């Protein structure tokens, strides 16, 4: 398979990334492509992105490995082992890791975290940064505020 069939999806354990992974797998199945689920991790001095205390970089990496395995294994359990998906856990800042992983991919799929304007204005977001900098189309899957996961809104497509 060439990279033009590859769909890279960011996986961080949040609901948005779970929806993004489901969408990416469905798209790969529809188009005959494959999915690479990428989880980025880096040592943040004692607290991970989910505000869980971790004591060292090895524990941070192991936590990222558990998140990646849990999310991919849940899809395999639901849809069977025939889904075209690979996992990769990479040390680095999420935006940089995802941009590099998707450098030659058909698309990058990310979940929005559904934060309000203040959060975005102060902290920015991985999905927004990737949409601005990616060399491939970026699909951002919104997190529904009141709907069930299965009734998620249509994705937003950003092209470079």
Secondary structure, 3 states (H helix, E strand, C coil): CCHHHEEEEECCCCHHHHHHHHHHHHHHHHHCCEEEEEEEECCCCCECCCCCECCCHHHHHHHHHHHHHHHHHHHHHHHCCCCCEEEEEEECCHHHHHHHHCCCCCEEEEECCCCCHHHHHHHCCHHHHHHHHCCCEEEEECCCCCCCHHHCCCCEEECC
